[in-house]
Amino acid sequence: MSNVIIQATDVTKTFMISGGFFQGKRPLHAVNGVDLTVNQGDVVALVGESGCGKTTLARMILGLEPLTSGSVEVDSKPLSGQNRLDVAKLLQPIFQDPYSSLNPRKSIGSIITLPLKVQGDQNPDTWRRRAEEMMELVGLPRRVFQNYPSQLSGGQRQRVAIARALINRPRVVICDEPTSALDVSVQSQILNLLQDLRSELNLTYVIISHNLAVVEHIATKVAVMYLGRIVEEADTETLFTKPQHPYTEALLSSVLTPDPNLDVPDTHLGAAYPNPVEPPSGCTFHPRCAKVMDHCSTRSPKAIPTSEGSVECHLYDKAQGAAA
Amino acid sequence: MAERILTVDNLKIDIPVPAGMLHAVQGVSFKVDRGETLCIVGESGCGKSLTSLAIMDLLPGKAIRTATTLELDNENVLDITEDKMADIRGNRMGMIFQEPMTSLNPAYTIGNQMEETLIRHRKASREEARDRAVFLLEKVGITAARSRLRQYPHQLSGGLRQRVMIAMTLMCGPDLIIADEPTTALDVTIQAQILLLLAELQKEFNMGLILITHDLGVVARVADRVAVMYAGQIVEQGSAKQVFENPTHPYTQGLLECIPIPGKTARGSHLGSIPGIVPSLIGEMNCCHFAERCSYASNHCHSAVVDLRPGFTNAHDYRCVMSPEQCADNLKQKVPA
């Protein structure tokens, strides 16, 4: 029996954005009623185009962004009432760009030990030893303890970010595009490291990525987001072999495998990503959908449970399809 | 017989730095035909972007460019004056950069920037230029093109901006387009669309295309020929089929093992990796540049310069002391592990 570690229920985040001079503020529904369950030991990937709300959702789970409505429970306790320090013990982030996420004026040692200091750890004399153990675990040489981020390569900086996230032994690590700023050969090293740490420290990951090849490689469960909604959710195997939602199909077809015998695929996603301030009516995907039906533009689809997850599309809604 | 559009022979770029001379590009040679796509692939700092800037003569001031030959359409463009080069740039060869927001001028409308190219190079009237701009914007798949001309770059999405950038490059009907990471800043779905568009336009206008990227998936799908660069040198060069089906240089083999391939790489398995880091290019290097990171390196590799030499098949060159057979064997032995 798997333990639920993060439970997001009907989470909504609405930003009020300025419409320009002389215009009032307009709502932007960055995340619009999302349910997400993360079990202990899962690697859940959030995928989707820029602006689909995946980063906002991750920030809300981390407690960095207040919810407009809905609730997030971490380890069966609601996130909202909890002390920030307690949340930080459970959840830690790793960000995309190791060049901007590390303080350039702090040494590697003080970056990695800062979480211990913040948590008021009782044994300052053990900090250095613990930091060095952690550095060894993530594959950083001990000699860089006194160095500064500017003296390290991109891959090493990302290792520092991972060491900092793991020093307090969190249970969940939320990685926002952990490898997209890195070169291919470094990316593979970091992915291998994340895999090893997961089994060694019994970690749970929530990974945000637009690189579907990477997602297929490391995730156990995938949630596809489109305009603030999770439109399909399934375990990795099912999602990649039997995608249900037309958007998932289009996303998968855009993955470029290094096969010189194939051409660039046509994703049939003609129209550009819609403006999230004025989302299309009905199913928000209908203007770009290859399998659009008459009632798609008028009625929003409901999440329909599938054998392995859920999908939000009229194609699978037998009752509604018949009624139209 | 395909028409040769660009010949680069023995291109070198040296940059003086406080610590000495940085040999950023060390004798790169390649050719591009009309209608052909050459992909230059490599990791950060391998010199791929500098190579493209050198062709356009857009290198930063202190960089020193030398070459045996640099010919555009059989015309020497190596030692010509800046005025003459300015006539060629944007006219006969165009460049598309990675981030369209920084390469478009935010203070001018799309129309203004597009028309300027034609007015500057072809002495066209404003009306002629506008018609051409509308024609090309429609060509790159932008609807309501005439009204778009009055918009500013910030009013467009990333994908649209890159389309505008491509249309702008096509204004004068160039012979050669250099695209430096044109899709890296874009979403995967838009990336596929932009690549498809580039490929179609290249066929239609019969241009040479140099595509610079670090994404091997893009390379395999788009390239006719591939040049793999490492530490300022081309380490392997051949047709896309040759390079991807018979990767010969240990670096190319290593790169291909680093990326998870859906359906091929076992899920959750360990990916290949290339240990070590790229060598510093400051000062002279009298050895194989990859020797430090190569698991097959012998003493010889650390002490002698290695030249490009023919591989298994015609027009497939690689830079390694091992024979092609031996390289192929190495790869076979690695696969089951």
Interface residues (C-beta under 8 A of the other chain):
Chain A: E49 S50 S153 G154 D183 V184 S185 Q187 S188 Q189 L191 N192 Q195 H210 N211 L212 A213 V214 E216 H217 I218 T236 E237 F240 A250 L251 S253 S254 V255 L256 T257 P258 D259 P260 N261 L262 D263 V264 P265 D266 T267 L269 A272 Y273
Chain B: E43 S44 S157 G158 G159 L160 D187 V188 T189 I190 Q191 A192 Q193 L195 L196 A199 H214 D215 L216 G217 V218 V219 A220 R221 V222 A223 S239 A240 K241 V243 F244 E245 G254 L255 L256 E257 C258 I259 P260 I261 P262 G263 K264 T265 R267 G268 H270 L271 G272 S273 I274 I277
